[in-house]
């Protein structure tokens, strides 16, 4: 019984170690995977104990080892496999894919303690130690979820802002309050920043102000921004940081280009995309519109990726990407692989329902028009979006 309790203690320690960083969504999921994998291992271990008792009549190791040479080799092999499966589930053993992310999070927790040893140097303005801190941040970045970081950069190019006010270096994201939970998710994933909400203005904010956290933000975006106007804003922001703290952080070359293989476009659509369906008496217009000012060159490239075309808005002259119904399969396939994270994900699901329904019928009749009109009325009702100028 004592051995069983100690054995279970190993699984509990594995769960607690990974779940220590409970504000990180990936860590919580990894902890759940660790507990599930341990339960599977315990199942095989229990069957193995029953097999031992059935075969030898005891669980005493000395007795089992003395009788083992007289037992059929196939029975010994079967029991050994059961015990091996039980032991393999107790840590990130080879072949245990479910615990791969857990192992990463264990390492991340270890790195956090190493990070703390350098914070005091940052606060004291020691540039050499600051360089070491930046190197450590680069190492830690390798263990963050790449899909999340790609999405986060794309999203920030739309809804993020690098600015300086009252000599304070700030990074912020401003959203509708309907996406408040997303800001908490971002805060948890990055393990930095604070979240504010104002119910009267239906606004929610994620802000990063701490000196050490701004260094992390710089490392995340340095050399990875796509929009030229955002690159310029970032350069001025880093210049202000260097000036304030007497640093010399260099700006990397911005050679990044989004592709359909990363999550940048999904983040940017979460920030600046709209899923539109317009229904008239005998006609349905369905498309996605992505809007941004001062992005003519970048949108020329992105529109080609998504099967759409660039244009200027009629009223505010914003640059836009339009993807019409006949080319929507590219966007839909992409977003099925690279998930949206804002409330727009629900709008996308309803929008795809309409697309699939239209694909399933050969010719629209009056009942089809009514059905689509009802579905279309549900799109974007959960979030107050900016007025379109189309």
N, C-alpha and C positions, 0 to 999 in steps of 0.2 A: 504494500500500500504506500509506504514511504517513497519507494522508487517511482511509483506512478505519479505521486504528487510532485516530486522533483522533476519528472519528465514533463508534466504539464506546465511547470514553472518556466521551463525553457521556452515553450510556446508563448506564454504570457509576456516574458521578457522581450521576445522578438516583436510582439505586437506593440508593447509600450515603447520600445526603442524607436520604431518607425513612426509611431503615432505621436512621439514627442513634439514634432513640428506640426501641430494640429491645425495651424492656420493655412497650411499649404494643401490644396485639394489633392495633389498627386500623392502627398504623404499619407493622407487619410485613406485614399483608395488602396495604396500599397499595404497599409496596415490591415485593411479588410481582406486583401488577397493573402497576406501572411497568415491571418487567423483561419481562413478557409482552407489553405494548403495544409496547415497544421491539423485541422480536423480530418482531412482526407488521410494524412499520415497516421493519425491516431486510429482510424478505422482499420488500416492494414496491420498496425501494431497489435491491436486488440485481437484480431483474427489470428495473428501469429502466436500470441500468448495462449489462446484456446487450443491451437494446433500443438503447441509444446506440451500443454497439460494433458491433452488427449493421447499424445504419443508416449510421454514419459511418466505421466501420473504425478508430476511435480513441476514447480517453477524454480527449484533450487539449481543454481548454475553448476555447482560441483557434481550433483547427481546427473544432470543432463550431459555434461562433458564426458563423464565416465561411461555413460550408456550409449553415447552417440555412435561409436564404431560398430555397434551391433544393430543399428537401425538402417532400413532401406535407404539407399542414397537418394532416391527420388523424393522421399518424404523429407529428408534433411534439406535438399535443395529448395523444395516448396516453402518450408518454414523459413529458410534463410532469405528468400526473396521477399516474403512478407515483412520480416524484420528490417530488411534493407529499405523497403519502401517507407516504413514508418520512420526510420532514421533520416532518410533523405528529405523529408518534409520539414525537418526541424530547423533548417537554415537555408540560405540561398545556394543549395547544392547544384551541381551541373545537371542540366535537364529540367530544372524547376523554373520555367519561364515566368510563372506568376510572381515569383519572388525577385525577379531581376530588378524591377523598379524599387522594391523594398531595399535591396542592397544599396542602390544609388542613394536613397533617402537616408540610410544609415551613414553613408559617407558624407552626405550633405550636412547632417547634424554635427559630425566630427569637424567639418570645415568651419561651421559656425563658431565653434569654440576657438579655432585657430584665428578666425577673423577678429574675435574680441581682443586678442592680444595685440592687435595692430591699431585698434581704434584710438587708443590714447595718443599715439604718435600723430595721427591725423589731426586730432584736436589741438595738439601742440604745434602744428604747422611744420613738422619734419618732412621735407620734400622727398628725401631718400626713402624713408619708411612709407611715404605716400605712394611712391612708385611700386614698392613691394605689395601694398594694399591693392593697387590696380591689377597687378599680376595675379594676386589671389582671386580677385573678382573674375578675371578672365577664366581662371580654372573652375570656379564655381559655376560660371555660365554654361560650361560644358555639361553640367548635370541638371540644368533646367530643361523643361519640356520644349524642344525645338519648335514643334507645331504651335505651342502657345506663344513663344517669343515672336515667331513670324507673324502670327495673327496680331499680337500686341503692337508690333511696329507698324503694320498696315493700318490698324485701328487708330493709333496715335497720329499717323500722318493725316487722318481726317479729323478726329475729335480731340487730339492732344495739343498742348501748347507749351513751348519753352519761353519763359519770360522772366524779367527782373523787375521787382517793385520794392521801393524803399530799401534798396541795396540787398534784397533777399533773392536768392536764386531759386526759382520754383519751376517744377513740372506739374502740369495739371491736366485732368480730363473732365469735361463738363458734359453731363448727360441729362436726359429727362429722368424724373424720379422713378419711372417704371423700370429703369435699368439699374436701380440702386444695388440689387443683389449682385450684378455683374461687377460693380466697383469693389464690392467686398471680395469677390472671387479674385480680381486682379491684385488687391492688397494681399490676399493670402498667398497667391502664387509667387509674388515678388518678395513677400515678407518685408514690406516697407510702406511708408505713406500713411495718410489718414483719409477717412471718408466722411464727408459732410452731406447733409440733405436739408432742403428748405421746402417744406410742404406748401407754403403760400405761393412760391414761384414755380412749384413742380420741378425743382432742379436738384441735381445730385453732383457732388464733386469728389474726385480723387486727387489728392495733392501730396507731392513729395517736396520736403523742405530741408530735411536734415543733411548735413554736409556729407556724411558717409554714404547716405542713400543717393544723393545727387551723383556721386562718383559711380555708383552702380548704374544709374540711368544713363550716364555718359557712355559707359562701356557697352550697354545694350544697343544704343543708337549709333554710336560712332562708326562711320563707314557703311551703315546699313539703311540709310534713308534713301528714298527714291525721288520724291518730289523736290524740284530745285528750290522752290520757295521755302520748304521745310528745312532743307539743307542749310540755306542762308540763315534762317532763324536759329538753327542749332549751333552754327558756327559763332554767331554773335553771343549766344547764351554761354557757350564754353569759354569764349574770350572774357566774358564778365566774371565767370567762375575763376579763371586763371588770375585775373586782376585782383579780385577780392582776397583770394587765399595765397597769392604769390606762388602760383603753380605754373607748370609749363606742359599741360596736357595737349598733345598734338592731335589735330584733326586728320583722320584717315581719309583716303580717297573714296569717294562715293561711286563705286562701280556696280552697285547692286541693281538688278533688274528682276521684277517679279516674274514668276512663271506659274503654269498651272500645276506644278509639282509641289509648291509651297503654299502656306496659309496666308500670305500677305494680302492677296486680293480679297479673301474672305473677310479679313479684318477691315479692309478699306470699304467693302460693301456694307459691313455692319455699321460703319460710320457715315457713309455718304450715298448708299444705294437706296433705291425705292422700287418696290415690286408693284407694278401698276396694271390694272385691268379697267378698261373703259367699255361700257356696254350701251349700245344704242338699239333702235328697234330691230335692225337686221344685221348688226355688225358688232364684232368684239375686237378690241385692240388690246393686246397683251404684250408687255415688254418690261424690261428692267432699265432704269435710268440711274446713272452714276454721275454726280455733279461735284464740281470743285472749281474754284477760281484759279487763274494763273497756272493752268496745267495742260496747255494745248499740246506741247511736244510729248509729254508723258502719256496723255490720253490717246494720241495717235498710235502709240505702241500698244497700249492696253486694249484698245478697241479691236485691234487685229487679233489679239489673243482670244478675246471673248466672242468673236464673230459679229461684232457690231460696227458702228461707225461713230466718229466724233462730230460734234456740232457745237455751235454757240447758242446759249439760251436766248430766247426772244426778248425777255425783259431785263434781266440782270447781267446778261452777257457772260454768264459762267460757262466754263468749258464742261461739256457733257459727253457721256458715252451712252448711246442708245443701242440696245439689242432687241430686235423685234421677234415676233412669235416663231417665225420659220428657223431662226438661229438659236433659239433658247436652249437647245439640248446641251450645248457646250457649257453654259452657265450652270444648268441644273446638275449635270454630271460632276462638275467641279465642286459645287456646294454640297453635294451628297457625300463627297470624300473629305472636304474641308468645311467643317460645320460652322455655322453662324453661332454666336454666343449672346447677342443682344435679344431683345424682345422681337426683333425682326425675324428671328428663326421661326416664330409662329406664323408670321405673315408669309414667309417663304413656303411653309408647308401648305397653307391654304392656296397660295398662288400656284404651286405645283399640282394640287388637286384639280384646279381649273384646267391647267395645261394637259394633264393626263385625260381628263374628261373630254376635252376638245379632240384629242388624238384618237379617242375611242369611237367617235361618231363620224360618219361620212359627210353628212350635211346638216347644218343647223336648222332647227325648226323653232317655233315660238316657245315651246316648253323648254328647249335647251337654253334659249336666251334668258328665260326667267330663272332657271336654275343657276346659270352662271352669274346673273345679276345679284342673286342672294349671296352666293359665295364671295363675290367681289366686294360686297358691302362689309364683309368681315375683315378684309385685309387692312392692316394698319390701324384698326380701331383701338388697339391697346396702347398706342403711342401717338402723341401729338407731334406730327412731323412738319417740317417747314413746308410752306406752300410751294408748289411746283409752278414753273413758268412756261409749261408746254401748252 
